Amino acid sequence: MKPSQDHFEPLALRPAECARALGIDTRTLRRWQRDEGLPFARVGGAVLFPVAELRAWLAQRAESERRTDRLADEILREL
């Protein structure tokens, strides 16, 4: 089914939208911005979260977690 002409995918999300999309609260979102490198941009007075960069960031984090889990499993097997 072809999307209607009125439907479009946003290029960026505002903080509340981003937090909702990630399943976290806005306080955690701000902490991830500060401490975890969550990608965002300031445009004028607005804070925006570019969707493409969020997807890449999340994929990278997931892969990093998988590598960490595999390494932990290896270490435990060697004990």
mmCIF file of the N, C-alpha and C atoms, coordinates in Angstrom:
data_MODEL
# 
_entry.id   MODEL 
# 
loop_
_atom_site.group_PDB 
_atom_site.id 
_atom_site.type_symbol 
_atom_site.label_atom_id 
_atom_site.label_alt_id 
_atom_site.label_comp_id 
_atom_site.label_asym_id 
_atom_site.label_entity_id 
_atom_site.label_seq_id 
_atom_site.pdbx_PDB_ins_code 
_atom_site.Cartn_x 
_atom_site.Cartn_y 
_atom_site.Cartn_z 
_atom_site.occupancy 
_atom_site.B_iso_or_equiv 
_atom_site.pdbx_formal_charge 
_atom_site.auth_seq_id 
_atom_site.auth_comp_id 
_atom_site.auth_asym_id 
_atom_site.auth_atom_id 
_atom_site.pdbx_PDB_model_num 
ATOM 1   N N  . MET A 1 1  ? 0.839  -1.181  0.000  1.00 0.00 ? 1  MET A N  1 
ATOM 2   C CA . MET A 1 1  ? 0.000  0.000   0.000  1.00 0.00 ? 1  MET A CA 1 
ATOM 3   C C  . MET A 1 1  ? 0.881  1.241   0.000  1.00 0.00 ? 1  MET A C  1 
ATOM 4   N N  . LYS A 1 2  ? 0.605  2.145   -0.873 1.00 0.00 ? 2  LYS A N  1 
ATOM 5   C CA . LYS A 1 2  ? 1.375  3.376   -1.002 1.00 0.00 ? 2  LYS A CA 1 
ATOM 6   C C  . LYS A 1 2  ? 0.901  4.408   0.026  1.00 0.00 ? 2  LYS A C  1 
ATOM 7   N N  . PRO A 1 3  ? 1.842  5.062   0.748  1.00 0.00 ? 3  PRO A N  1 
ATOM 8   C CA . PRO A 1 3  ? 1.412  6.068   1.729  1.00 0.00 ? 3  PRO A CA 1 
ATOM 9   C C  . PRO A 1 3  ? 0.700  7.225   1.043  1.00 0.00 ? 3  PRO A C  1 
ATOM 10  N N  . SER A 1 4  ? -0.241 7.813   1.756  1.00 0.00 ? 4  SER A N  1 
ATOM 11  C CA . SER A 1 4  ? -0.949 8.960   1.196  1.00 0.00 ? 4  SER A CA 1 
ATOM 12  C C  . SER A 1 4  ? 0.001  10.143  1.094  1.00 0.00 ? 4  SER A C  1 
ATOM 13  N N  . GLN A 1 5  ? -0.382 11.097  0.291  1.00 0.00 ? 5  GLN A N  1 
ATOM 14  C CA . GLN A 1 5  ? 0.464  12.277  0.110  1.00 0.00 ? 5  GLN A CA 1 
ATOM 15  C C  . GLN A 1 5  ? 0.554  13.108  1.386  1.00 0.00 ? 5  GLN A C  1 
ATOM 16  N N  . ASP A 1 6  ? -0.417 12.950  2.284  1.00 0.00 ? 6  ASP A N  1 
ATOM 17  C CA . ASP A 1 6  ? -0.403 13.702  3.536  1.00 0.00 ? 6  ASP A CA 1 
ATOM 18  C C  . ASP A 1 6  ? 0.553  13.094  4.556  1.00 0.00 ? 6  ASP A C  1 
ATOM 19  N N  . HIS A 1 7  ? 0.904  11.820  4.385  1.00 0.00 ? 7  HIS A N  1 
ATOM 20  C CA . HIS A 1 7  ? 1.769  11.143  5.341  1.00 0.00 ? 7  HIS A CA 1 
ATOM 21  C C  . HIS A 1 7  ? 3.236  11.352  4.958  1.00 0.00 ? 7  HIS A C  1 
ATOM 22  N N  . PHE A 1 8  ? 4.037  11.694  5.941  1.00 0.00 ? 8  PHE A N  1 
ATOM 23  C CA . PHE A 1 8  ? 5.474  11.822  5.710  1.00 0.00 ? 8  PHE A CA 1 
ATOM 24  C C  . PHE A 1 8  ? 6.202  11.387  6.967  1.00 0.00 ? 8  PHE A C  1 
ATOM 25  N N  . GLU A 1 9  ? 7.422  10.951  6.783  1.00 0.00 ? 9  GLU A N  1 
ATOM 26  C CA . GLU A 1 9  ? 8.267  10.570  7.907  1.00 0.00 ? 9  GLU A CA 1 
ATOM 27  C C  . GLU A 1 9  ? 9.033  11.814  8.348  1.00 0.00 ? 9  GLU A C  1 
ATOM 28  N N  . PRO A 1 10 ? 9.008  12.132  9.638  1.00 0.00 ? 10 PRO A N  1 
ATOM 29  C CA . PRO A 1 10 ? 9.729  13.321  10.097 1.00 0.00 ? 10 PRO A CA 1 
ATOM 30  C C  . PRO A 1 10 ? 11.241 13.131  9.974  1.00 0.00 ? 10 PRO A C  1 
ATOM 31  N N  . LEU A 1 11 ? 11.931 14.205  9.691  1.00 0.00 ? 11 LEU A N  1 
ATOM 32  C CA . LEU A 1 11 ? 13.390 14.188  9.642  1.00 0.00 ? 11 LEU A CA 1 
ATOM 33  C C  . LEU A 1 11 ? 13.990 14.270  11.039 1.00 0.00 ? 11 LEU A C  1 
ATOM 34  N N  . ALA A 1 12 ? 13.250 14.903  11.947 1.00 0.00 ? 12 ALA A N  1 
ATOM 35  C CA . ALA A 1 12 ? 13.734 15.079  13.316 1.00 0.00 ? 12 ALA A CA 1 
ATOM 36  C C  . ALA A 1 12 ? 12.548 15.077  14.273 1.00 0.00 ? 12 ALA A C  1 
ATOM 37  N N  . LEU A 1 13 ? 12.849 14.777  15.530 1.00 0.00 ? 13 LEU A N  1 
ATOM 38  C CA . LEU A 1 13 ? 11.827 14.744  16.573 1.00 0.00 ? 13 LEU A CA 1 
ATOM 39  C C  . LEU A 1 13 ? 12.143 15.783  17.639 1.00 0.00 ? 13 LEU A C  1 
ATOM 40  N N  . ARG A 1 14 ? 11.116 16.309  18.243 1.00 0.00 ? 14 ARG A N  1 
ATOM 41  C CA . ARG A 1 14 ? 11.293 17.180  19.404 1.00 0.00 ? 14 ARG A CA 1 
ATOM 42  C C  . ARG A 1 14 ? 11.535 16.293  20.629 1.00 0.00 ? 14 ARG A C  1 
ATOM 43  N N  . PRO A 1 15 ? 12.036 16.852  21.729 1.00 0.00 ? 15 PRO A N  1 
ATOM 44  C CA . PRO A 1 15 ? 12.392 16.022  22.882 1.00 0.00 ? 15 PRO A CA 1 
ATOM 45  C C  . PRO A 1 15 ? 11.300 15.069  23.372 1.00 0.00 ? 15 PRO A C  1 
ATOM 46  N N  . ALA A 1 16 ? 10.080 15.543  23.552 1.00 0.00 ? 16 ALA A N  1 
ATOM 47  C CA . ALA A 1 16 ? 9.014  14.665  24.053 1.00 0.00 ? 16 ALA A CA 1 
ATOM 48  C C  . ALA A 1 16 ? 8.719  13.544  23.063 1.00 0.00 ? 16 ALA A C  1 
ATOM 49  N N  . GLU A 1 17 ? 8.756  13.850  21.765 1.00 0.00 ? 17 GLU A N  1 
ATOM 50  C CA . GLU A 1 17 ? 8.524  12.828  20.742 1.00 0.00 ? 17 GLU A CA 1 
ATOM 51  C C  . GLU A 1 17 ? 9.650  11.797  20.742 1.00 0.00 ? 17 GLU A C  1 
ATOM 52  N N  . CYS A 1 18 ? 10.865 12.272  20.881 1.00 0.00 ? 18 CYS A N  1 
ATOM 53  C CA . CYS A 1 18 ? 12.028 11.391  20.893 1.00 0.00 ? 18 CYS A CA 1 
ATOM 54  C C  . CYS A 1 18 ? 11.981 10.470  22.109 1.00 0.00 ? 18 CYS A C  1 
ATOM 55  N N  . ALA A 1 19 ? 11.696 11.028  23.264 1.00 0.00 ? 19 ALA A N  1 
ATOM 56  C CA . ALA A 1 19 ? 11.609 10.217  24.481 1.00 0.00 ? 19 ALA A CA 1 
ATOM 57  C C  . ALA A 1 19 ? 10.529 9.153   24.320 1.00 0.00 ? 19 ALA A C  1 
ATOM 58  N N  . ARG A 1 20 ? 9.382  9.535   23.799 1.00 0.00 ? 20 ARG A N  1 
ATOM 59  C CA . ARG A 1 20 ? 8.295  8.581   23.596 1.00 0.00 ? 20 ARG A CA 1 
ATOM 60  C C  . ARG A 1 20 ? 8.713  7.484   22.615 1.00 0.00 ? 20 ARG A C  1 
ATOM 61  N N  . ALA A 1 21 ? 9.392  7.869   21.520 1.00 0.00 ? 21 ALA A N  1 
ATOM 62  C CA . ALA A 1 21 ? 9.838  6.892   20.520 1.00 0.00 ? 21 ALA A CA 1 
ATOM 63  C C  . ALA A 1 21 ? 10.839 5.904   21.110 1.00 0.00 ? 21 ALA A C  1 
ATOM 64  N N  . LEU A 1 22 ? 11.681 6.365   22.035 1.00 0.00 ? 22 LEU A N  1 
ATOM 65  C CA . LEU A 1 22 ? 12.680 5.504   22.664 1.00 0.00 ? 22 LEU A CA 1 
ATOM 66  C C  . LEU A 1 22 ? 12.129 4.753   23.868 1.00 0.00 ? 22 LEU A C  1 
ATOM 67  N N  . GLY A 1 23 ? 10.930 5.132   24.315 1.00 0.00 ? 23 GLY A N  1 
ATOM 68  C CA . GLY A 1 23 ? 10.333 4.466   25.469 1.00 0.00 ? 23 GLY A CA 1 
ATOM 69  C C  . GLY A 1 23 ? 10.953 4.875   26.783 1.00 0.00 ? 23 GLY A C  1 
ATOM 70  N N  . ILE A 1 24 ? 11.412 6.120   26.853 1.00 0.00 ? 24 ILE A N  1 
ATOM 71  C CA . ILE A 1 24 ? 12.046 6.641   28.067 1.00 0.00 ? 24 ILE A CA 1 
ATOM 72  C C  . ILE A 1 24 ? 11.381 7.955   28.439 1.00 0.00 ? 24 ILE A C  1 
ATOM 73  N N  . ASP A 1 25 ? 11.698 8.473   29.619 1.00 0.00 ? 25 ASP A N  1 
ATOM 74  C CA . ASP A 1 25 ? 11.163 9.789   29.987 1.00 0.00 ? 25 ASP A CA 1 
ATOM 75  C C  . ASP A 1 25 ? 12.146 10.879  29.548 1.00 0.00 ? 25 ASP A C  1 
ATOM 76  N N  . THR A 1 26 ? 11.686 12.120  29.581 1.00 0.00 ? 26 THR A N  1 
ATOM 77  C CA . THR A 1 26 ? 12.522 13.221  29.091 1.00 0.00 ? 26 THR A CA 1 
ATOM 78  C C  . THR A 1 26 ? 13.745 13.456  29.973 1.00 0.00 ? 26 THR A C  1 
ATOM 79  N N  . ARG A 1 27 ? 13.651 13.094  31.233 1.00 0.00 ? 27 ARG A N  1 
ATOM 80  C CA . ARG A 1 27 ? 14.818 13.225  32.123 1.00 0.00 ? 27 ARG A CA 1 
ATOM 81  C C  . ARG A 1 27 ? 15.939 12.280  31.670 1.00 0.00 ? 27 ARG A C  1 
ATOM 82  N N  . THR A 1 28 ? 15.571 11.048  31.345 1.00 0.00 ? 28 THR A N  1 
ATOM 83  C CA . THR A 1 28 ? 16.551 10.086  30.828 1.00 0.00 ? 28 THR A CA 1 
ATOM 84  C C  . THR A 1 28 ? 17.080 10.553  29.485 1.00 0.00 ? 28 THR A C  1 
ATOM 85  N N  . LEU A 1 29 ? 16.210 11.106  28.662 1.00 0.00 ? 29 LEU A N  1 
ATOM 86  C CA . LEU A 1 29 ? 16.625 11.634  27.360 1.00 0.00 ? 29 LEU A CA 1 
ATOM 87  C C  . LEU A 1 29 ? 17.720 12.688  27.538 1.00 0.00 ? 29 LEU A C  1 
ATOM 88  N N  . ARG A 1 30 ? 17.532 13.613  28.453 1.00 0.00 ? 30 ARG A N  1 
ATOM 89  C CA . ARG A 1 30 ? 18.545 14.649  28.706 1.00 0.00 ? 30 ARG A CA 1 
ATOM 90  C C  . ARG A 1 30 ? 19.855 14.040  29.211 1.00 0.00 ? 30 ARG A C  1 
ATOM 91  N N  . ARG A 1 31 ? 19.750 13.013  30.069 1.00 0.00 ? 31 ARG A N  1 
ATOM 92  C CA . ARG A 1 31 ? 20.953 12.352  30.578 1.00 0.00 ? 31 ARG A CA 1 
ATOM 93  C C  . ARG A 1 31 ? 21.692 11.649  29.444 1.00 0.00 ? 31 ARG A C  1 
ATOM 94  N N  . TRP A 1 32 ? 20.944 10.989  28.559 1.00 0.00 ? 32 TRP A N  1 
ATOM 95  C CA . TRP A 1 32 ? 21.573 10.327  27.412 1.00 0.00 ? 32 TRP A CA 1 
ATOM 96  C C  . TRP A 1 32 ? 22.227 11.347  26.486 1.00 0.00 ? 32 TRP A C  1 
ATOM 97  N N  . GLN A 1 33 ? 21.616 12.511  26.322 1.00 0.00 ? 33 GLN A N  1 
ATOM 98  C CA . GLN A 1 33 ? 22.240 13.581  25.526 1.00 0.00 ? 33 GLN A CA 1 
ATOM 99  C C  . GLN A 1 33 ? 23.595 13.938  26.120 1.00 0.00 ? 33 GLN A C  1 
ATOM 100 N N  . ARG A 1 34 ? 23.592 14.143  27.423 1.00 0.00 ? 34 ARG A N  1 
ATOM 101 C CA . ARG A 1 34 ? 24.791 14.605  28.127 1.00 0.00 ? 34 ARG A CA 1 
ATOM 102 C C  . ARG A 1 34 ? 25.853 13.518  28.253 1.00 0.00 ? 34 ARG A C  1 
ATOM 103 N N  . ASP A 1 35 ? 25.431 12.300  28.626 1.00 0.00 ? 35 ASP A N  1 
ATOM 104 C CA . ASP A 1 35 ? 26.393 11.266  29.000 1.00 0.00 ? 35 ASP A CA 1 
ATOM 105 C C  . ASP A 1 35 ? 26.616 10.170  27.964 1.00 0.00 ? 35 ASP A C  1 
ATOM 106 N N  . GLU A 1 36 ? 25.659 9.933   27.100 1.00 0.00 ? 36 GLU A N  1 
ATOM 107 C CA . GLU A 1 36 ? 25.720 8.777   26.211 1.00 0.00 ? 36 GLU A CA 1 
ATOM 108 C C  . GLU A 1 36 ? 25.899 9.134   24.738 1.00 0.00 ? 36 GLU A C  1 
ATOM 109 N N  . GLY A 1 37 ? 26.004 10.423  24.441 1.00 0.00 ? 37 GLY A N  1 
ATOM 110 C CA . GLY A 1 37 ? 26.231 10.824  23.053 1.00 0.00 ? 37 GLY A CA 1 
ATOM 111 C C  . GLY A 1 37 ? 25.005 10.742  22.162 1.00 0.00 ? 37 GLY A C  1 
ATOM 112 N N  . LEU A 1 38 ? 23.814 10.794  22.757 1.00 0.00 ? 38 LEU A N  1 
ATOM 113 C CA . LEU A 1 38 ? 22.592 10.778  21.952 1.00 0.00 ? 38 LEU A CA 1 
ATOM 114 C C  . LEU A 1 38 ? 22.626 11.970  20.996 1.00 0.00 ? 38 LEU A C  1 
ATOM 115 N N  . PRO A 1 39 ? 22.504 11.711  19.686 1.00 0.00 ? 39 PRO A N  1 
ATOM 116 C CA . PRO A 1 39 ? 22.646 12.803  18.720 1.00 0.00 ? 39 PRO A CA 1 
ATOM 117 C C  . PRO A 1 39 ? 21.464 13.769  18.747 1.00 0.00 ? 39 PRO A C  1 
ATOM 118 N N  . PHE A 1 40 ? 21.796 15.058  18.729 1.00 0.00 ? 40 PHE A N  1 
ATOM 119 C CA . PHE A 1 40 ? 20.772 16.094  18.666 1.00 0.00 ? 40 PHE A CA 1 
ATOM 120 C C  . PHE A 1 40 ? 21.372 17.331  18.015 1.00 0.00 ? 40 PHE A C  1 
ATOM 121 N N  . ALA A 1 41 ? 20.506 18.231  17.631 1.00 0.00 ? 41 ALA A N  1 
ATOM 122 C CA . ALA A 1 41 ? 20.955 19.492  17.031 1.00 0.00 ? 41 ALA A CA 1 
ATOM 123 C C  . ALA A 1 41 ? 20.128 20.630  17.610 1.00 0.00 ? 41 ALA A C  1 
ATOM 124 N N  . ARG A 1 42 ? 20.759 21.748  17.781 1.00 0.00 ? 42 ARG A N  1 
ATOM 125 C CA . ARG A 1 42 ? 20.041 22.963  18.176 1.00 0.00 ? 42 ARG A CA 1 
ATOM 126 C C  . ARG A 1 42 ? 19.851 23.795  16.914 1.00 0.00 ? 42 ARG A C  1 
ATOM 127 N N  . VAL A 1 43 ? 18.617 24.079  16.610 1.00 0.00 ? 43 VAL A N  1 
ATOM 128 C CA . VAL A 1 43 ? 18.293 24.880  15.428 1.00 0.00 ? 43 VAL A CA 1 
ATOM 129 C C  . VAL A 1 43 ? 17.447 26.041  15.923 1.00 0.00 ? 43 VAL A C  1 
ATOM 130 N N  . GLY A 1 44 ? 18.016 27.234  15.849 1.00 0.00 ? 44 GLY A N  1 
ATOM 131 C CA . GLY A 1 44 ? 17.331 28.368  16.453 1.00 0.00 ? 44 GLY A CA 1 
ATOM 132 C C  . GLY A 1 44 ? 17.227 28.088  17.940 1.00 0.00 ? 44 GLY A C  1 
ATOM 133 N N  . GLY A 1 45 ? 16.046 28.169  18.483 1.00 0.00 ? 45 GLY A N  1 
ATOM 134 C CA . GLY A 1 45 ? 15.842 27.862  19.891 1.00 0.00 ? 45 GLY A CA 1 
ATOM 135 C C  . GLY A 1 45 ? 15.384 26.440  20.136 1.00 0.00 ? 45 GLY A C  1 
ATOM 136 N N  . ALA A 1 46 ? 15.242 25.641  19.083 1.00 0.00 ? 46 ALA A N  1 
ATOM 137 C CA . ALA A 1 46 ? 14.691 24.293  19.225 1.00 0.00 ? 46 ALA A CA 1 
ATOM 138 C C  . ALA A 1 46 ? 15.787 23.234  19.337 1.00 0.00 ? 46 ALA A C  1 
ATOM 139 N N  . VAL A 1 47 ? 15.522 22.234  20.161 1.00 0.00 ? 47 VAL A N  1 
ATOM 140 C CA . VAL A 1 47 ? 16.376 21.054  20.230 1.00 0.00 ? 47 VAL A CA 1 
ATOM 141 C C  . VAL A 1 47 ? 15.679 19.979  19.405 1.00 0.00 ? 47 VAL A C  1 
ATOM 142 N N  . LEU A 1 48 ? 16.395 19.457  18.418 1.00 0.00 ? 48 LEU A N  1 
ATOM 143 C CA . LEU A 1 48 ? 15.840 18.446  17.522 1.00 0.00 ? 48 LEU A CA 1 
ATOM 144 C C  . LEU A 1 48 ? 16.718 17.207  17.518 1.00 0.00 ? 48 LEU A C  1 
ATOM 145 N N  . PHE A 1 49 ? 16.088 16.062  17.362 1.00 0.00 ? 49 PHE A N  1 
ATOM 146 C CA . PHE A 1 49 ? 16.789 14.784  17.317 1.00 0.00 ? 49 PHE A CA 1 
ATOM 147 C C  . PHE A 1 49 ? 16.609 14.198  15.917 1.00 0.00 ? 49 PHE A C  1 
ATOM 148 N N  . PRO A 1 50 ? 17.658 14.240  15.086 1.00 0.00 ? 50 PRO A N  1 
ATOM 149 C CA . PRO A 1 50 ? 17.556 13.731  13.718 1.00 0.00 ? 50 PRO A CA 1 
ATOM 150 C C  . PRO A 1 50 ? 17.274 12.218  13.711 1.00 0.00 ? 50 PRO A C  1 
ATOM 151 N N  . VAL A 1 51 ? 16.203 11.826  13.049 1.00 0.00 ? 51 VAL A N  1 
ATOM 152 C CA . VAL A 1 51 ? 15.757 10.434  13.054 1.00 0.00 ? 51 VAL A CA 1 
ATOM 153 C C  . VAL A 1 51 ? 16.833 9.487   12.506 1.00 0.00 ? 51 VAL A C  1 
ATOM 154 N N  . ALA A 1 52 ? 17.444 9.822   11.388 1.00 0.00 ? 52 ALA A N  1 
ATOM 155 C CA . ALA A 1 52 ? 18.456 8.938   10.797 1.00 0.00 ? 52 ALA A CA 1 
ATOM 156 C C  . ALA A 1 52 ? 19.628 8.732   11.759 1.00 0.00 ? 52 ALA A C  1 
ATOM 157 N N  . GLU A 1 53 ? 20.060 9.793   12.418 1.00 0.00 ? 53 GLU A N  1 
ATOM 158 C CA . GLU A 1 53 ? 21.171 9.675   13.371 1.00 0.00 ? 53 GLU A CA 1 
ATOM 159 C C  . GLU A 1 53 ? 20.761 8.892   14.612 1.00 0.00 ? 53 GLU A C  1 
ATOM 160 N N  . LEU A 1 54 ? 19.504 9.050   15.041 1.00 0.00 ? 54 LEU A N  1 
ATOM 161 C CA . LEU A 1 54 ? 19.016 8.276   16.186 1.00 0.00 ? 54 LEU A CA 1 
ATOM 162 C C  . LEU A 1 54 ? 19.025 6.788   15.866 1.00 0.00 ? 54 LEU A C  1 
ATOM 163 N N  . ARG A 1 55 ? 18.575 6.436   14.664 1.00 0.00 ? 55 ARG A N  1 
ATOM 164 C CA . ARG A 1 55 ? 18.557 5.023   14.264 1.00 0.00 ? 55 ARG A CA 1 
ATOM 165 C C  . ARG A 1 55 ? 19.985 4.451   14.260 1.00 0.00 ? 55 ARG A C  1 
ATOM 166 N N  . ALA A 1 56 ? 20.919 5.213   13.697 1.00 0.00 ? 56 ALA A N  1 
ATOM 167 C CA . ALA A 1 56 ? 22.316 4.751   13.639 1.00 0.00 ? 56 ALA A CA 1 
ATOM 168 C C  . ALA A 1 56 ? 22.894 4.621   15.043 1.00 0.00 ? 56 ALA A C  1 
ATOM 169 N N  . TRP A 1 57 ? 22.625 5.591   15.910 1.00 0.00 ? 57 TRP A N  1 
ATOM 170 C CA . TRP A 1 57 ? 23.115 5.564   17.280 1.00 0.00 ? 57 TRP A CA 1 
ATOM 171 C C  . TRP A 1 57 ? 22.570 4.346   18.021 1.00 0.00 ? 57 TRP A C  1 
ATOM 172 N N  . LEU A 1 58 ? 21.281 4.098   17.873 1.00 0.00 ? 58 LEU A N  1 
ATOM 173 C CA . LEU A 1 58 ? 20.656 2.976   18.556 1.00 0.00 ? 58 LEU A CA 1 
ATOM 174 C C  . LEU A 1 58 ? 21.211 1.647   18.032 1.00 0.00 ? 58 LEU A C  1 
ATOM 175 N N  . ALA A 1 59 ? 21.394 1.526   16.733 1.00 0.00 ? 59 ALA A N  1 
ATOM 176 C CA . ALA A 1 59 ? 21.959 0.302   16.152 1.00 0.00 ? 59 ALA A CA 1 
ATOM 177 C C  . ALA A 1 59 ? 23.378 0.073   16.670 1.00 0.00 ? 59 ALA A C  1 
ATOM 178 N N  . GLN A 1 60 ? 24.162 1.139   16.749 1.00 0.00 ? 60 GLN A N  1 
ATOM 179 C CA . GLN A 1 60 ? 25.533 1.028   17.256 1.00 0.00 ? 60 GLN A CA 1 
ATOM 180 C C  . GLN A 1 60 ? 25.531 0.585   18.714 1.00 0.00 ? 60 GLN A C  1 
ATOM 181 N N  . ARG A 1 61 ? 24.647 1.154   19.506 1.00 0.00 ? 61 ARG A N  1 
ATOM 182 C CA . ARG A 1 61 ? 24.560 0.778   20.924 1.00 0.00 ? 61 ARG A CA 1 
ATOM 183 C C  . ARG A 1 61 ? 24.157 -0.679  21.072 1.00 0.00 ? 61 ARG A C  1 
ATOM 184 N N  . ALA A 1 62 ? 23.195 -1.122  20.270 1.00 0.00 ? 62 ALA A N  1 
ATOM 185 C CA . ALA A 1 62 ? 22.743 -2.513  20.338 1.00 0.00 ? 62 ALA A CA 1 
ATOM 186 C C  . ALA A 1 62 ? 23.880 -3.457  19.971 1.00 0.00 ? 62 ALA A C  1 
ATOM 187 N N  . GLU A 1 63 ? 24.641 -3.130  18.931 1.00 0.00 ? 63 GLU A N  1 
ATOM 188 C CA . GLU A 1 63 ? 25.766 -3.965  18.518 1.00 0.00 ? 63 GLU A CA 1 
ATOM 189 C C  . GLU A 1 63 ? 26.839 -3.992  19.598 1.00 0.00 ? 63 GLU A C  1 
ATOM 190 N N  . SER A 1 64 ? 27.094 -2.865  20.206 1.00 0.00 ? 64 SER A N  1 
ATOM 191 C CA . SER A 1 64 ? 28.077 -2.792  21.279 1.00 0.00 ? 64 SER A CA 1 
ATOM 192 C C  . SER A 1 64 ? 27.656 -3.686  22.453 1.00 0.00 ? 64 SER A C  1 
ATOM 193 N N  . GLU A 1 65 ? 26.375 -3.679  22.789 1.00 0.00 ? 65 GLU A N  1 
ATOM 194 C CA . GLU A 1 65 ? 25.864 -4.532  23.867 1.00 0.00 ? 65 GLU A CA 1 
ATOM 195 C C  . GLU A 1 65 ? 26.032 -6.003  23.511 1.00 0.00 ? 65 GLU A C  1 
ATOM 196 N N  . ARG A 1 66 ? 25.754 -6.361  22.250 1.00 0.00 ? 66 ARG A N  1 
ATOM 197 C CA . ARG A 1 66 ? 25.912 -7.756  21.818 1.00 0.00 ? 66 ARG A CA 1 
ATOM 198 C C  . ARG A 1 66 ? 27.369 -8.188  21.932 1.00 0.00 ? 66 ARG A C  1 
ATOM 199 N N  . ARG A 1 67 ? 28.299 -7.308  21.525 1.00 0.00 ? 67 ARG A N  1 
ATOM 200 C CA . ARG A 1 67 ? 29.732 -7.636  21.638 1.00 0.00 ? 67 ARG A CA 1 
ATOM 201 C C  . ARG A 1 67 ? 30.121 -7.818  23.098 1.00 0.00 ? 67 ARG A C  1 
ATOM 202 N N  . THR A 1 68 ? 29.637 -6.952  23.951 1.00 0.00 ? 68 THR A N  1 
ATOM 203 C CA . THR A 1 68 ? 29.941 -7.040  25.377 1.00 0.00 ? 68 THR A CA 1 
ATOM 204 C C  . THR A 1 68 ? 29.398 -8.345  25.955 1.00 0.00 ? 68 THR A C  1 
ATOM 205 N N  . ASP A 1 69 ? 28.172 -8.704  25.575 1.00 0.00 ? 69 ASP A N  1 
ATOM 206 C CA . ASP A 1 69 ? 27.582 -9.957  26.056 1.00 0.00 ? 69 ASP A CA 1 
ATOM 207 C C  . ASP A 1 69 ? 28.391 -11.163 25.587 1.00 0.00 ? 69 ASP A C  1 
ATOM 208 N N  . ARG A 1 70 ? 28.830 -11.151 24.323 1.00 0.00 ? 70 ARG A N  1 
ATOM 209 C CA . ARG A 1 70 ? 29.622 -12.270 23.807 1.00 0.00 ? 70 ARG A CA 1 
ATOM 210 C C  . ARG A 1 70 ? 30.952 -12.380 24.550 1.00 0.00 ? 70 ARG A C  1 
ATOM 211 N N  . LEU A 1 71 ? 31.592 -11.239 24.801 1.00 0.00 ? 71 LEU A N  1 
ATOM 212 C CA . LEU A 1 71 ? 32.854 -11.237 25.523 1.00 0.00 ? 71 LEU A CA 1 
ATOM 213 C C  . LEU A 1 71 ? 32.669 -11.768 26.944 1.00 0.00 ? 71 LEU A C  1 
ATOM 214 N N  . ALA A 1 72 ? 31.622 -11.340 27.605 1.00 0.00 ? 72 ALA A N  1 
ATOM 215 C CA . ALA A 1 72 ? 31.345 -11.821 28.966 1.00 0.00 ? 72 ALA A CA 1 
ATOM 216 C C  . ALA A 1 72 ? 31.112 -13.324 28.958 1.00 0.00 ? 72 ALA A C  1 
ATOM 217 N N  . ASP A 1 73 ? 30.383 -13.813 27.967 1.00 0.00 ? 73 ASP A N  1 
ATOM 218 C CA . ASP A 1 73 ? 30.135 -15.260 27.861 1.00 0.00 ? 73 ASP A CA 1 
ATOM 219 C C  . ASP A 1 73 ? 31.457 -16.016 27.670 1.00 0.00 ? 73 ASP A C  1 
ATOM 220 N N  . GLU A 1 74 ? 32.329 -15.477 26.821 1.00 0.00 ? 74 GLU A N  1 
ATOM 221 C CA . GLU A 1 74 ? 33.635 -16.103 26.593 1.00 0.00 ? 74 GLU A CA 1 
ATOM 222 C C  . GLU A 1 74 ? 34.443 -16.179 27.882 1.00 0.00 ? 74 GLU A C  1 
ATOM 223 N N  . ILE A 1 75 ? 34.484 -15.086 28.599 1.00 0.00 ? 75 ILE A N  1 
ATOM 224 C CA . ILE A 1 75 ? 35.262 -15.029 29.844 1.00 0.00 ? 75 ILE A CA 1 
ATOM 225 C C  . ILE A 1 75 ? 34.707 -16.030 30.853 1.00 0.00 ? 75 ILE A C  1 
ATOM 226 N N  . LEU A 1 76 ? 33.387 -16.100 30.973 1.00 0.00 ? 76 LEU A N  1 
ATOM 227 C CA . LEU A 1 76 ? 32.775 -17.022 31.921 1.00 0.00 ? 76 LEU A CA 1 
ATOM 228 C C  . LEU A 1 76 ? 33.043 -18.477 31.543 1.00 0.00 ? 76 LEU A C  1 
ATOM 229 N N  . ARG A 1 77 ? 33.061 -18.775 30.263 1.00 0.00 ? 77 ARG A N  1 
ATOM 230 C CA . ARG A 1 77 ? 33.355 -20.144 29.817 1.00 0.00 ? 77 ARG A CA 1 
ATOM 231 C C  . ARG A 1 77 ? 34.786 -20.540 30.161 1.00 0.00 ? 77 ARG A C  1 
ATOM 232 N N  . GLU A 1 78 ? 35.687 -19.571 30.132 1.00 0.00 ? 78 GLU A N  1 
ATOM 233 C CA . GLU A 1 78 ? 37.092 -19.858 30.398 1.00 0.00 ? 78 GLU A CA 1 
ATOM 234 C C  . GLU A 1 78 ? 37.395 -20.036 31.890 1.00 0.00 ? 78 GLU A C  1 
ATOM 235 N N  . LEU A 1 79 ? 36.474 -19.634 32.730 1.00 0.00 ? 79 LEU A N  1 
ATOM 236 C CA . LEU A 1 79 ? 36.712 -19.737 34.190 1.00 0.00 ? 79 LEU A CA 1 
ATOM 237 C C  . LEU A 1 79 ? 36.565 -21.154 34.685 1.00 0.00 ? 79 LEU A C  1 
# 
